[in-house]
Amino acid sequence: MTAAKDPPHYPAGMTEVFRAAIARALPSPEQVGESLAHLSARDVQDAADYFSAVLPDFDVALVLPGAEALAGAVADLRGAFVVHAARHPSGFMRLGAPNWTDVQRELRAQSRPARAALFTPQLRGGLDELEVLLAATHQGWTVQGVAAGVAHTNDAGRVRMELQGVPVVTPVMLADTPTGLVFERRFPQSA
């Protein structure tokens, strides 16, 4: 198994606006979720610029609920398709898009397997992300990375993704402490 590579380090100012939006919501996990759900256009663009700069090349943005605006902004910058992942009533995670048949046909017509980036608003336990990764693999796609608006370092999501050989890219890492969520200080090189 190969070790996941750390993304290139970018100046702290690159995601300053996005990080400030999250900082206003600390230490409450509920407020962080609410803040992510109602990001301003500037916050979304700030995060999109960051992800566009650090993510490997991809053809398809796989989107978990709550990350639609961010994934759409990055996909526009990269010229990629947007495919939504949603839980089907059967309980399984399904992929789809308004132009699903066209997306599948165009990606299959390529000379190489399609490359995907998975977008999630918050990476916690990683089970939904793992399910989407498996659904993408079923399509014959290779997931190049997980773009998480916020990654929680006390949860297993990052480890689950990296054990699959999929690096996690995030501008904000949060640690759960007895006083609530705080910016992670143990791994400054990672965010």
Secondary structure, DSSP 4 states (H G I P E B T S, - for coil): -PPPPPPPP--GGGGHHHHHHHHTTTT-HHHHHHHHHT--HHHHHHHHHHHHHHSPP-SEEEE-TT-HHHHHHHHHHHT-EEEEEEE-TTSSEEEE-TTHHHHHHHHHTSSS--EEEEEEEEESS-HHHHHHHHHHHHTT-EEEEEEEEEEETTSSHHHHHHHTT--EE-S-EEEEETTEEEE--S-GGG-
